[in-house]
Amino acid sequence: MPQLLFRGFNVEDICQISKPLVDELAEICDCGTDNFILECLHSTSIFDGKVIETFPFIEVKWFERGLETRDLFSTSIAKYIQSLEIPEFEIAFSTFREDSYYVNGKRCFD
């Protein structure tokens, strides 16, 4: 169920890399591609009273899979983002706690 939230990216660029990226991430996580959600979020960045270009930022929301998997996951994302000739970007992981995750109002994990 990893969710990748993209801010400061062109939607068409993310569409271009989405299939090979998700295929590779699914292999890393040993799960199906249907477990992934990619979203391009519109952000308006403001600095010093002016609208500025949003810095490319990717937030990964997931259940922790360990440092080795996280490193492989990040490296894979970086490879595809760099293929878009985006020189600088950041990736941050947010981890869901299993005891705090609900579907349709019901706790998923016991």
Biopython code that builds the backbone (N, CA, C, O; Angstrom):
import numpy as np
from Bio.PDB.StructureBuilder import StructureBuilder

atoms = [
    (1, "MET", "N", (0.779, -1.187, 0.000)),
    (1, "MET", "CA", (0.000, 0.000, 0.000)),
    (1, "MET", "C", (0.835, 1.273, 0.000)),
    (1, "MET", "O", (0.345, 2.330, 0.397)),
    (2, "PRO", "N", (2.067, 1.192, -0.431)),
    (2, "PRO", "CA", (2.828, 2.432, -0.443)),
    (2, "PRO", "C", (2.134, 3.511, -1.270)),
    (2, "PRO", "O", (1.648, 3.261, -2.373)),
    (3, "GLN", "N", (2.102, 4.704, -0.710)),
    (3, "GLN", "CA", (1.570, 5.875, -1.398)),
    (3, "GLN", "C", (2.739, 6.810, -1.675)),
    (3, "GLN", "O", (3.512, 7.132, -0.773)),
    (4, "LEU", "N", (2.864, 7.241, -2.913)),
    (4, "LEU", "CA", (3.902, 8.194, -3.284)),
    (4, "LEU", "C", (3.214, 9.502, -3.659)),
    (4, "LEU", "O", (2.438, 9.558, -4.613)),
    (5, "LEU", "N", (3.509, 10.547, -2.900)),
    (5, "LEU", "CA", (2.913, 11.855, -3.126)),
    (5, "LEU", "C", (3.972, 12.770, -3.720)),
    (5, "LEU", "O", (5.000, 13.029, -3.094)),
    (6, "PHE", "N", (3.721, 13.252, -4.913)),
    (6, "PHE", "CA", (4.673, 14.084, -5.644)),
    (6, "PHE", "C", (4.228, 15.541, -5.590)),
    (6, "PHE", "O", (3.094, 15.859, -5.949)),
    (7, "ARG", "N", (5.108, 16.417, -5.148)),
    (7, "ARG", "CA", (4.861, 17.866, -5.154)),
    (7, "ARG", "C", (5.955, 18.525, -5.984)),
    (7, "ARG", "O", (7.127, 18.162, -5.883)),
    (8, "GLY", "N", (5.563, 19.491, -6.802)),
    (8, "GLY", "CA", (6.552, 20.216, -7.598)),
    (8, "GLY", "C", (6.985, 19.481, -8.854)),
    (8, "GLY", "O", (8.041, 19.772, -9.417)),
    (9, "PHE", "N", (6.171, 18.528, -9.295)),
    (9, "PHE", "CA", (6.481, 17.754, -10.500)),
    (9, "PHE", "C", (5.398, 17.984, -11.547)),
    (9, "PHE", "O", (4.253, 18.298, -11.221)),
    (10, "ASN", "N", (5.781, 17.821, -12.802)),
    (10, "ASN", "CA", (4.844, 17.880, -13.910)),
    (10, "ASN", "C", (4.100, 16.543, -13.971)),
    (10, "ASN", "O", (4.723, 15.481, -13.951)),
    (11, "VAL", "N", (2.780, 16.597, -14.044)),
    (11, "VAL", "CA", (1.961, 15.376, -14.052)),
    (11, "VAL", "C", (2.349, 14.463, -15.212)),
    (11, "VAL", "O", (2.432, 13.247, -15.035)),
    (12, "GLU", "N", (2.585, 15.023, -16.384)),
    (12, "GLU", "CA", (2.940, 14.214, -17.550)),
    (12, "GLU", "C", (4.259, 13.472, -17.330)),
    (12, "GLU", "O", (4.418, 12.339, -17.785)),
    (13, "ASP", "N", (5.198, 14.105, -16.638)),
    (13, "ASP", "CA", (6.472, 13.447, -16.342)),
    (13, "ASP", "C", (6.256, 12.232, -15.435)),
    (13, "ASP", "O", (6.836, 11.171, -15.664)),
    (14, "ILE", "N", (5.430, 12.392, -14.419)),
    (14, "ILE", "CA", (5.186, 11.275, -13.507)),
    (14, "ILE", "C", (4.426, 10.166, -14.232)),
    (14, "ILE", "O", (4.694, 8.986, -14.006)),
    (15, "CYS", "N", (3.490, 10.527, -15.091)),
    (15, "CYS", "CA", (2.792, 9.510, -15.896)),
    (15, "CYS", "C", (3.780, 8.721, -16.745)),
    (15, "CYS", "O", (3.656, 7.503, -16.880)),
    (16, "GLN", "N", (4.752, 9.410, -17.311)),
    (16, "GLN", "CA", (5.749, 8.782, -18.188)),
    (16, "GLN", "C", (6.546, 7.704, -17.452)),
    (16, "GLN", "O", (6.834, 6.654, -18.025)),
    (17, "ILE", "N", (6.904, 7.950, -16.199)),
    (17, "ILE", "CA", (7.743, 6.996, -15.462)),
    (17, "ILE", "C", (6.930, 6.056, -14.568)),
    (17, "ILE", "O", (7.492, 5.133, -13.976)),
    (18, "SER", "N", (5.636, 6.275, -14.464)),
    (18, "SER", "CA", (4.835, 5.563, -13.457)),
    (18, "SER", "C", (4.868, 4.043, -13.605)),
    (18, "SER", "O", (5.061, 3.340, -12.613)),
    (19, "LYS", "N", (4.687, 3.520, -14.811)),
    (19, "LYS", "CA", (4.624, 2.064, -14.960)),
    (19, "LYS", "C", (5.953, 1.397, -14.630)),
    (19, "LYS", "O", (5.973, 0.484, -13.804)),
    (20, "PRO", "N", (7.067, 1.809, -15.237)),
    (20, "PRO", "CA", (8.324, 1.128, -14.888)),
    (20, "PRO", "C", (8.720, 1.363, -13.425)),
    (20, "PRO", "O", (9.304, 0.483, -12.793)),
    (21, "LEU", "N", (8.411, 2.526, -12.894)),
    (21, "LEU", "CA", (8.729, 2.806, -11.495)),
    (21, "LEU", "C", (7.951, 1.868, -10.576)),
    (21, "LEU", "O", (8.534, 1.235, -9.696)),
    (22, "VAL", "N", (6.656, 1.776, -10.774)),
    (22, "VAL", "CA", (5.837, 0.915, -9.911)),
    (22, "VAL", "C", (6.212, -0.551, -10.094)),
    (22, "VAL", "O", (6.227, -1.306, -9.122)),
    (23, "ASP", "N", (6.512, -0.963, -11.312)),
    (23, "ASP", "CA", (6.949, -2.354, -11.535)),
    (23, "ASP", "C", (8.189, -2.656, -10.690)),
    (23, "ASP", "O", (8.271, -3.701, -10.045)),
    (24, "GLU", "N", (9.140, -1.742, -10.700)),
    (24, "GLU", "CA", (10.378, -1.948, -9.946)),
    (24, "GLU", "C", (10.138, -1.891, -8.437)),
    (24, "GLU", "O", (10.689, -2.698, -7.689)),
    (25, "LEU", "N", (9.322, -0.946, -7.996)),
    (25, "LEU", "CA", (9.032, -0.832, -6.557)),
    (25, "LEU", "C", (8.285, -2.056, -6.042)),
    (25, "LEU", "O", (8.525, -2.505, -4.922)),
    (26, "ALA", "N", (7.385, -2.593, -6.852)),
    (26, "ALA", "CA", (6.651, -3.799, -6.464)),
    (26, "ALA", "C", (7.600, -4.981, -6.294)),
    (26, "ALA", "O", (7.435, -5.798, -5.388)),
    (27, "GLU", "N", (8.582, -5.060, -7.166)),
    (27, "GLU", "CA", (9.577, -6.128, -7.050)),
    (27, "GLU", "C", (10.397, -5.954, -5.761)),
    (27, "GLU", "O", (10.667, -6.929, -5.058)),
    (28, "ILE", "N", (10.783, -4.730, -5.462)),
    (28, "ILE", "CA", (11.549, -4.454, -4.248)),
    (28, "ILE", "C", (10.749, -4.834, -3.002)),
    (28, "ILE", "O", (11.290, -5.399, -2.051)),
    (29, "CYS", "N", (9.454, -4.514, -3.024)),
    (29, "CYS", "CA", (8.593, -4.758, -1.854)),
    (29, "CYS", "C", (7.973, -6.152, -1.852)),
    (29, "CYS", "O", (7.300, -6.537, -0.896)),
    (30, "ASP", "N", (8.201, -6.900, -2.923)),
    (30, "ASP", "CA", (7.631, -8.239, -3.054)),
    (30, "ASP", "C", (6.105, -8.207, -2.885)),
    (30, "ASP", "O", (5.528, -8.939, -2.082)),
    (31, "CYS", "N", (5.476, -7.321, -3.684)),
    (31, "CYS", "CA", (4.020, -7.214, -3.658)),
    (31, "CYS", "C", (3.527, -6.870, -5.063)),
    (31, "CYS", "O", (4.325, -6.621, -5.966)),
    (32, "GLY", "N", (2.225, -6.859, -5.233)),
    (32, "GLY", "CA", (1.645, -6.544, -6.529)),
    (32, "GLY", "C", (1.686, -5.055, -6.833)),
    (32, "GLY", "O", (1.751, -4.224, -5.927)),
    (33, "THR", "N", (1.647, -4.730, -8.113)),
    (33, "THR", "CA", (1.654, -3.321, -8.517)),
    (33, "THR", "C", (0.368, -2.611, -8.107)),
    (33, "THR", "O", (0.349, -1.387, -7.982)),
    (34, "ASP", "N", (-0.702, -3.370, -7.899)),
    (34, "ASP", "CA", (-1.975, -2.761, -7.506)),
    (34, "ASP", "C", (-1.964, -2.261, -6.065)),
    (34, "ASP", "O", (-2.940, -1.662, -5.614)),
    (35, "ASN", "N", (-0.891, -2.494, -5.348)),
    (35, "ASN", "CA", (-0.760, -1.989, -3.979)),
    (35, "ASN", "C", (-0.302, -0.532, -3.927)),
    (35, "ASN", "O", (-0.329, 0.080, -2.859)),
    (36, "PHE", "N", (0.116, 0.029, -5.049)),
    (36, "PHE", "CA", (0.729, 1.355, -5.070)),
    (36, "PHE", "C", (-0.260, 2.439, -5.477)),
    (36, "PHE", "O", (-1.133, 2.233, -6.320)),
    (37, "ILE", "N", (-0.094, 3.593, -4.851)),
    (37, "ILE", "CA", (-0.865, 4.783, -5.195)),
    (37, "ILE", "C", (0.139, 5.895, -5.473)),
    (37, "ILE", "O", (0.982, 6.204, -4.631)),
    (38, "LEU", "N", (0.045, 6.492, -6.656)),
    (38, "LEU", "CA", (0.867, 7.645, -7.003)),
    (38, "LEU", "C", (-0.060, 8.838, -7.153)),
    (38, "LEU", "O", (-1.080, 8.756, -7.837)),
    (39, "GLU", "N", (0.294, 9.943, -6.515)),
    (39, "GLU", "CA", (-0.507, 11.159, -6.612)),
    (39, "GLU", "C", (0.407, 12.335, -6.896)),
    (39, "GLU", "O", (1.459, 12.485, -6.275)),
    (40, "CYS", "N", (-0.003, 13.163, -7.833)),
    (40, "CYS", "CA", (0.658, 14.443, -8.072)),
    (40, "CYS", "C", (-0.202, 15.506, -7.415)),
    (40, "CYS", "O", (-1.341, 15.739, -7.822)),
    (41, "LEU", "N", (0.341, 16.140, -6.411)),
    (41, "LEU", "CA", (-0.404, 17.123, -5.652)),
    (41, "LEU", "C", (-0.072, 18.525, -6.144)),
    (41, "LEU", "O", (1.087, 18.855, -6.394)),
    (42, "HIS", "N", (-1.103, 19.335, -6.278)),
    (42, "HIS", "CA", (-0.871, 20.737, -6.616)),
    (42, "HIS", "C", (-0.471, 21.458, -5.342)),
    (42, "HIS", "O", (-1.152, 21.361, -4.321)),
    (43, "SER", "N", (0.620, 22.168, -5.409)),
    (43, "SER", "CA", (1.080, 22.972, -4.283)),
    (43, "SER", "C", (1.393, 24.363, -4.779)),
    (43, "SER", "O", (1.959, 24.536, -5.859)),
    (44, "THR", "N", (1.029, 25.339, -4.001)),
    (44, "THR", "CA", (1.417, 26.715, -4.285)),
    (44, "THR", "C", (2.427, 27.107, -3.217)),
    (44, "THR", "O", (2.092, 27.206, -2.037)),
    (45, "SER", "N", (3.638, 27.323, -3.634)),
    (45, "SER", "CA", (4.700, 27.689, -2.699)),
    (45, "SER", "C", (4.850, 29.198, -2.679)),
    (45, "SER", "O", (4.790, 29.865, -3.712)),
    (46, "ILE", "N", (5.045, 29.715, -1.486)),
    (46, "ILE", "CA", (5.142, 31.159, -1.292)),
    (46, "ILE", "C", (6.402, 31.459, -0.500)),
    (46, "ILE", "O", (6.698, 30.804, 0.499)),
    (47, "PHE", "N", (7.133, 32.454, -0.959)),
    (47, "PHE", "CA", (8.300, 32.926, -0.234)),
    (47, "PHE", "C", (8.376, 34.441, -0.389)),
    (47, "PHE", "O", (8.265, 34.978, -1.492)),
    (48, "ASP", "N", (8.564, 35.104, 0.723)),
    (48, "ASP", "CA", (8.747, 36.552, 0.730)),
    (48, "ASP", "C", (7.589, 37.275, 0.035)),
    (48, "ASP", "O", (7.786, 38.256, -0.682)),
    (49, "GLY", "N", (6.380, 36.763, 0.268)),
    (49, "GLY", "CA", (5.188, 37.403, -0.277)),
    (49, "GLY", "C", (4.922, 37.140, -1.743)),
    (49, "GLY", "O", (4.048, 37.769, -2.338)),
    (50, "LYS", "N", (5.679, 36.200, -2.343)),
    (50, "LYS", "CA", (5.510, 35.906, -3.771)),
    (50, "LYS", "C", (5.349, 34.413, -3.989)),
    (50, "LYS", "O", (5.892, 33.597, -3.245)),
    (51, "VAL", "N", (4.594, 34.071, -5.022)),
    (51, "VAL", "CA", (4.464, 32.678, -5.429)),
    (51, "VAL", "C", (5.750, 32.271, -6.136)),
    (51, "VAL", "O", (6.225, 32.959, -7.039)),
    (52, "ILE", "N", (6.300, 31.149, -5.711)),
    (52, "ILE", "CA", (7.544, 30.639, -6.311)),
    (52, "ILE", "C", (7.329, 29.209, -6.785)),
    (52, "ILE", "O", (6.324, 28.581, -6.451)),
    (53, "GLU", "N", (8.259, 28.706, -7.552)),
    (53, "GLU", "CA", (8.200, 27.325, -8.027)),
    (53, "GLU", "C", (8.340, 26.375, -6.835)),
    (53, "GLU", "O", (9.176, 26.587, -5.957)),
    (54, "THR", "N", (7.524, 25.340, -6.814)),
    (54, "THR", "CA", (7.565, 24.373, -5.725)),
    (54, "THR", "C", (8.761, 23.449, -5.894)),
    (54, "THR", "O", (8.983, 22.902, -6.974)),
    (55, "PHE", "N", (9.527, 23.277, -4.830)),
    (55, "PHE", "CA", (10.684, 22.381, -4.858)),
    (55, "PHE", "C", (10.199, 20.930, -5.016)),
    (55, "PHE", "O", (9.260, 20.524, -4.332)),
    (56, "PRO", "N", (10.815, 20.156, -5.894)),
    (56, "PRO", "CA", (10.398, 18.762, -6.097)),
    (56, "PRO", "C", (10.595, 17.924, -4.830)),
    (56, "PRO", "O", (11.708, 17.787, -4.322)),
    (57, "PHE", "N", (9.502, 17.376, -4.341)),
    (57, "PHE", "CA", (9.505, 16.638, -3.087)),
    (57, "PHE", "C", (8.590, 15.428, -3.224)),
    (57, "PHE", "O", (7.469, 15.534, -3.722)),
    (58, "ILE", "N", (9.081, 14.287, -2.778)),
    (58, "ILE", "CA", (8.307, 13.042, -2.825)),
    (58, "ILE", "C", (8.164, 12.533, -1.406)),
    (58, "ILE", "O", (9.152, 12.330, -0.701)),
    (59, "GLU", "N", (6.927, 12.329, -0.998)),
    (59, "GLU", "CA", (6.667, 11.730, 0.308)),
    (59, "GLU", "C", (6.166, 10.310, 0.080)),
    (59, "GLU", "O", (5.217, 10.088, -0.673)),
    (60, "VAL", "N", (6.805, 9.362, 0.730)),
    (60, "VAL", "CA", (6.401, 7.963, 0.658)),
    (60, "VAL", "C", (5.732, 7.621, 1.979)),
    (60, "VAL", "O", (6.344, 7.726, 3.042)),
    (61, "LYS", "N", (4.470, 7.210, 1.905)),
    (61, "LYS", "CA", (3.737, 6.776, 3.091)),
    (61, "LYS", "C", (3.572, 5.267, 2.974)),
    (61, "LYS", "O", (3.066, 4.760, 1.973)),
    (62, "TRP", "N", (4.009, 4.554, 4.015)),
    (62, "TRP", "CA", (3.984, 3.095, 3.935)),
    (62, "TRP", "C", (4.114, 2.471, 5.303)),
    (62, "TRP", "O", (4.306, 3.164, 6.302)),
    (63, "PHE", "N", (4.007, 1.132, 5.343)),
    (63, "PHE", "CA", (4.355, 0.365, 6.526)),
    (63, "PHE", "C", (5.836, 0.050, 6.411)),
    (63, "PHE", "O", (6.306, -0.356, 5.348)),
    (64, "GLU", "N", (6.563, 0.232, 7.481)),
    (64, "GLU", "CA", (8.017, 0.057, 7.468)),
    (64, "GLU", "C", (8.401, -1.329, 6.967)),
    (64, "GLU", "O", (7.784, -2.331, 7.328)),
    (65, "ARG", "N", (9.429, -1.365, 6.130)),
    (65, "ARG", "CA", (9.936, -2.611, 5.562)),
    (65, "ARG", "C", (11.427, -2.785, 5.836)),
    (65, "ARG", "O", (12.049, -3.709, 5.312)),
    (66, "GLY", "N", (11.996, -1.917, 6.642)),
    (66, "GLY", "CA", (13.404, -2.036, 6.995)),
    (66, "GLY", "C", (14.285, -1.112, 6.177)),
    (66, "GLY", "O", (13.917, -0.669, 5.089)),
    (67, "LEU", "N", (15.458, -0.833, 6.730)),
    (67, "LEU", "CA", (16.390, 0.111, 6.129)),
    (67, "LEU", "C", (16.861, -0.319, 4.746)),
    (67, "LEU", "O", (16.942, 0.507, 3.837)),
    (68, "GLU", "N", (17.166, -1.582, 4.578)),
    (68, "GLU", "CA", (17.651, -2.061, 3.279)),
    (68, "GLU", "C", (16.593, -1.849, 2.196)),
    (68, "GLU", "O", (16.907, -1.361, 1.110)),
    (69, "THR", "N", (15.351, -2.210, 2.483)),
    (69, "THR", "CA", (14.268, -2.023, 1.515)),
    (69, "THR", "C", (14.031, -0.540, 1.260)),
    (69, "THR", "O", (13.810, -0.130, 0.121)),
    (70, "ARG", "N", (14.076, 0.264, 2.321)),
    (70, "ARG", "CA", (13.882, 1.709, 2.171)),
    (70, "ARG", "C", (14.961, 2.308, 1.278)),
    (70, "ARG", "O", (14.668, 3.146, 0.426)),
    (71, "ASP", "N", (16.204, 1.883, 1.467)),
    (71, "ASP", "CA", (17.304, 2.377, 0.625)),
    (71, "ASP", "C", (17.105, 1.980, -0.845)),
    (71, "ASP", "O", (17.299, 2.801, -1.741)),
    (72, "LEU", "N", (16.721, 0.730, -1.088)),
    (72, "LEU", "CA", (16.472, 0.277, -2.461)),
    (72, "LEU", "C", (15.308, 1.044, -3.088)),
    (72, "LEU", "O", (15.367, 1.434, -4.254)),
    (73, "PHE", "N", (14.257, 1.255, -2.308)),
    (73, "PHE", "CA", (13.067, 1.984, -2.752)),
    (73, "PHE", "C", (13.450, 3.403, -3.159)),
    (73, "PHE", "O", (13.061, 3.876, -4.226)),
    (74, "SER", "N", (14.214, 4.075, -2.304)),
    (74, "SER", "CA", (14.648, 5.446, -2.569)),
    (74, "SER", "C", (15.556, 5.517, -3.794)),
    (74, "SER", "O", (15.429, 6.430, -4.610)),
    (75, "THR", "N", (16.452, 4.574, -3.923)),
    (75, "THR", "CA", (17.359, 4.539, -5.078)),
    (75, "THR", "C", (16.580, 4.359, -6.377)),
    (75, "THR", "O", (16.904, 4.969, -7.396)),
    (76, "SER", "N", (15.554, 3.519, -6.334)),
    (76, "SER", "CA", (14.727, 3.297, -7.513)),
    (76, "SER", "C", (13.986, 4.573, -7.897)),
    (76, "SER", "O", (13.979, 4.962, -9.065)),
    (77, "ILE", "N", (13.369, 5.218, -6.929)),
    (77, "ILE", "CA", (12.672, 6.480, -7.209)),
    (77, "ILE", "C", (13.653, 7.486, -7.804)),
    (77, "ILE", "O", (13.349, 8.136, -8.804)),
    (78, "ALA", "N", (14.816, 7.613, -7.196)),
    (78, "ALA", "CA", (15.818, 8.577, -7.660)),
    (78, "ALA", "C", (16.214, 8.313, -9.111)),
    (78, "ALA", "O", (16.367, 9.249, -9.897)),
    (79, "LYS", "N", (16.378, 7.060, -9.458)),
    (79, "LYS", "CA", (16.770, 6.713, -10.835)),
    (79, "LYS", "C", (15.752, 7.252, -11.843)),
    (79, "LYS", "O", (16.128, 7.831, -12.862)),
    (80, "TYR", "N", (14.470, 7.061, -11.557)),
    (80, "TYR", "CA", (13.438, 7.503, -12.494)),
    (80, "TYR", "C", (13.273, 9.015, -12.496)),
    (80, "TYR", "O", (13.043, 9.603, -13.552)),
    (81, "ILE", "N", (13.385, 9.652, -11.347)),
    (81, "ILE", "CA", (13.286, 11.109, -11.298)),
    (81, "ILE", "C", (14.476, 11.739, -12.019)),
    (81, "ILE", "O", (14.313, 12.726, -12.737)),
    (82, "GLN", "N", (15.658, 11.181, -11.834)),
    (82, "GLN", "CA", (16.842, 11.701, -12.525)),
    (82, "GLN", "C", (16.735, 11.509, -14.034)),
    (82, "GLN", "O", (17.293, 12.297, -14.798)),
    (83, "SER", "N", (16.025, 10.469, -14.472)),
    (83, "SER", "CA", (15.826, 10.268, -15.916)),
    (83, "SER", "C", (14.996, 11.392, -16.533)),
    (83, "SER", "O", (15.005, 11.581, -17.749)),
    (84, "LEU", "N", (14.272, 12.140, -15.684)),
    (84, "LEU", "CA", (13.499, 13.291, -16.147)),
    (84, "LEU", "C", (14.338, 14.566, -16.167)),
    (84, "LEU", "O", (13.839, 15.654, -16.453)),
    (85, "GLU", "N", (15.627, 14.404, -15.855)),
    (85, "GLU", "CA", (16.580, 15.514, -15.812)),
    (85, "GLU", "C", (16.192, 16.566, -14.770)),
    (85, "GLU", "O", (16.357, 17.767, -14.984)),
    (86, "ILE", "N", (15.680, 16.089, -13.651)),
    (86, "ILE", "CA", (15.401, 16.959, -12.512)),
    (86, "ILE", "C", (16.627, 16.875, -11.618)),
    (86, "ILE", "O", (16.904, 15.818, -11.050)),
    (87, "PRO", "N", (17.371, 17.974, -11.481)),
    (87, "PRO", "CA", (18.679, 17.924, -10.838)),
    (87, "PRO", "C", (18.643, 17.758, -9.324)),
    (87, "PRO", "O", (19.569, 17.196, -8.741)),
    (88, "GLU", "N", (17.585, 18.241, -8.684)),
    (88, "GLU", "CA", (17.555, 18.176, -7.225)),
    (88, "GLU", "C", (16.125, 17.922, -6.758)),
    (88, "GLU", "O", (15.177, 18.524, -7.263)),
    (89, "PHE", "N", (15.988, 17.030, -5.798)),
    (89, "PHE", "CA", (14.689, 16.677, -5.236)),
    (89, "PHE", "C", (14.944, 16.006, -3.901)),
    (89, "PHE", "O", (16.072, 15.625, -3.591)),
    (90, "GLU", "N", (13.907, 15.865, -3.128)),
    (90, "GLU", "CA", (14.025, 15.189, -1.836)),
    (90, "GLU", "C", (12.949, 14.116, -1.725)),
    (90, "GLU", "O", (11.877, 14.216, -2.321)),
    (91, "ILE", "N", (13.269, 13.088, -0.943)),
    (91, "ILE", "CA", (12.349, 11.987, -0.666)),
    (91, "ILE", "C", (12.292, 11.824, 0.845)),
    (91, "ILE", "O", (13.328, 11.795, 1.510)),
    (92, "ALA", "N", (11.090, 11.719, 1.384)),
    (92, "ALA", "CA", (10.930, 11.474, 2.821)),
    (92, "ALA", "C", (9.921, 10.348, 3.012)),
    (92, "ALA", "O", (8.929, 10.252, 2.289)),
    (93, "PHE", "N", (10.190, 9.509, 3.990)),
    (93, "PHE", "CA", (9.315, 8.388, 4.299)),
    (93, "PHE", "C", (8.513, 8.689, 5.560)),
    (93, "PHE", "O", (9.067, 9.128, 6.568)),
    (94, "SER", "N", (7.221, 8.452, 5.494)),
    (94, "SER", "CA", (6.334, 8.520, 6.656)),
    (94, "SER", "C", (5.792, 7.116, 6.870)),
    (94, "SER", "O", (5.287, 6.485, 5.941)),
    (95, "THR", "N", (5.899, 6.640, 8.087)),
    (95, "THR", "CA", (5.530, 5.251, 8.377)),
    (95, "THR", "C", (4.212, 5.190, 9.122)),
    (95, "THR", "O", (4.010, 5.861, 10.134)),
    (96, "PHE", "N", (3.316, 4.360, 8.590)),
    (96, "PHE", "CA", (2.055, 4.089, 9.268)),
    (96, "PHE", "C", (2.287, 3.041, 10.348)),
    (96, "PHE", "O", (3.069, 2.109, 10.158)),
    (97, "ARG", "N", (1.618, 3.191, 11.464)),
    (97, "ARG", "CA", (1.615, 2.153, 12.498)),
    (97, "ARG", "C", (0.465, 1.199, 12.198)),
    (97, "ARG", "O", (-0.656, 1.632, 11.934)),
    (98, "GLU", "N", (0.746, -0.084, 12.238)),
    (98, "GLU", "CA", (-0.277, -1.073, 11.916)),
    (98, "GLU", "C", (-1.486, -0.975, 12.837)),
    (98, "GLU", "O", (-2.616, -1.181, 12.394)),
    (99, "ASP", "N", (-1.263, -0.659, 14.123)),
    (99, "ASP", "CA", (-2.395, -0.595, 15.052)),
    (99, "ASP", "C", (-3.212, 0.687, 14.894)),
    (99, "ASP", "O", (-4.212, 0.876, 15.587)),
    (100, "SER", "N", (-2.791, 1.562, 13.988)),
    (100, "SER", "CA", (-3.501, 2.819, 13.758)),
    (100, "SER", "C", (-4.044, 2.933, 12.342)),
    (100, "SER", "O", (-4.368, 4.030, 11.888)),
    (101, "TYR", "N", (-4.145, 1.816, 11.644)),
    (101, "TYR", "CA", (-4.586, 1.831, 10.247)),
    (101, "TYR", "C", (-5.944, 1.146, 10.144)),
    (101, "TYR", "O", (-6.119, 0.009, 10.582)),
    (102, "TYR", "N", (-6.900, 1.859, 9.558)),
    (102, "TYR", "CA", (-8.275, 1.377, 9.459)),
    (102, "TYR", "C", (-8.747, 1.421, 8.011)),
    (102, "TYR", "O", (-8.368, 2.316, 7.256)),
    (103, "VAL", "N", (-9.569, 0.459, 7.629)),
    (103, "VAL", "CA", (-10.237, 0.466, 6.330)),
    (103, "VAL", "C", (-11.730, 0.378, 6.605)),
    (103, "VAL", "O", (-12.193, -0.516, 7.314)),
    (104, "ASN", "N", (-12.465, 1.303, 6.043)),
    (104, "ASN", "CA", (-13.913, 1.366, 6.261)),
    (104, "ASN", "C", (-14.255, 1.411, 7.745)),
    (104, "ASN", "O", (-15.257, 0.839, 8.175)),
    (105, "GLY", "N", (-13.427, 2.085, 8.517)),
    (105, "GLY", "CA", (-13.675, 2.261, 9.941)),
    (105, "GLY", "C", (-13.293, 1.087, 10.818)),
    (105, "GLY", "O", (-13.548, 1.099, 12.022)),
    (106, "LYS", "N", (-12.679, 0.062, 10.217)),
    (106, "LYS", "CA", (-12.316, -1.130, 10.991)),
    (106, "LYS", "C", (-10.806, -1.306, 10.955)),
    (106, "LYS", "O", (-10.166, -1.154, 9.915)),
    (107, "ARG", "N", (-10.257, -1.630, 12.117)),
    (107, "ARG", "CA", (-8.815, -1.849, 12.229)),
    (107, "ARG", "C", (-8.411, -3.031, 11.356)),
    (107, "ARG", "O", (-9.037, -4.090, 11.386)),
    (108, "CYS", "N", (-7.355, -2.827, 10.583)),
    (108, "CYS", "CA", (-6.906, -3.855, 9.633)),
    (108, "CYS", "C", (-6.034, -4.918, 10.271)),
    (108, "CYS", "O", (-6.054, -6.079, 9.864)),
    (109, "PHE", "N", (-5.281, -4.520, 11.258)),
    (109, "PHE", "CA", (-4.298, -5.425, 11.837)),
    (109, "PHE", "C", (-4.606, -5.618, 13.323)),
    (109, "PHE", "O", (-4.996, -4.676, 14.014)),
    (110, "ASP", "N", (-4.432, -6.808, 13.788)),
    (110, "ASP", "CA", (-4.607, -7.081, 15.234)),
    (110, "ASP", "C", (-3.284, -7.394, 15.874)),
    (110, "ASP", "O", (-3.226, -7.649, 17.076)),
]
sb = StructureBuilder()
sb.init_structure("model")
sb.init_model(0)
sb.init_chain("A")
sb.init_seg("    ")
for serial, (resi, resn, name, xyz) in enumerate(atoms, 1):
    if name == "N":
        sb.init_residue(resn, " ", resi, " ")
    sb.init_atom(name, np.array(xyz, "f"), 0.0, 1.0, " ", f" {name:<3s}", serial, name[0])
structure = sb.get_structure()
